[in-house]
């Protein structure tokens, strides 16, 4: 077990940290949350979690081994650095760079560039034959100023967002305005504690956003939709990414021709750009959650999106599900989504 820090996306207040914890639970890691700061999660866990987070996370930007956390002050940082055996982290002759990032407007009185230079000088003084290299160094030390603290450590992994940009709905062969963005779809798959090789079911598969992300995580997938053109379009999108589902079925989500699944991730229609076939979204969700109780094993999870006004978490509780958590994601002036996680 080592102390690690994760730099989280600033796109949402609560979802990024919950996504990390859900990934660790799905992957079966033991961990302890040391501290949750604004856009930074400090944890104690096996170093192997970094690969799992890199492979799965949508809302984490970087992972690193924590060397120290102190008050957001250069004097304290230099004092803390002197207590670290730096030769455990950077070898003789290796190049390095120091980067300091501000989260939002925290510690705005501190010059990041000045702190980088002073910390870099201290490392040079302590490690024989080390050298500074600002472009493509062997090692990068990362400091993050958030709250009243500086979290400092050796960066182990960057997690670029480019792959999600490449999979945006408009870049796929079949497009529909109701399609969920890939980052949010991936986040929902992770919140459902989806495990590699397990069967993930989307009863409103639409253009396939959720199925694509579940498959890329390593899950088996099955989807249904009540509209033929959506099923055909979903198949086109899956083919485009080289994904083979267990099955795509033209069927009513309230009458799924399926015996059992491991977990469910879904985004039911809201009646704006996706038809509800003259039923309200609340009615659809109530009926589907009723049916899913017989399909999901005890302890299995459902991650479901709905307009905040529907109260999907409340509906789940009324049907006997454990309401694990909810996150509220602003889409536009007339729509804020509730992303609810329910446990069977």
Buried (B, 14 or more C-beta within 10 A) or exposed (E): EEBBBBBBBEBBEBBBBBBBBBBBBBBEBEBEBBEBBBBBBBBBBBEEBBEBBBBBBBBBBBBBBBBBBBEBBBEBBBEBBEEBEBEEBBEEEBBBBBBBBBBEEBBEEBEBEEBBBBBBEBBBEBBEEBEBBEEEBBBBBBBBBBBEBBBBBBBBBEBEBEEBEEBBBEEBEBBBEBBBBBBBBBBBBBBBBBBEEBBBBBBBBBBBBBBBBBBBBEBBBBBBBBBEEBBEBBBEBBEBBEBEBBEBBEBBBBEBEBEEBBBBBBBBBBBEEBBBEEBEBBEBBBBBBEBBEEBBEEEBBBBBBBBBEBBBBBBBBEBEBEBBBBBBBEEEEEEEBBBBBBBB
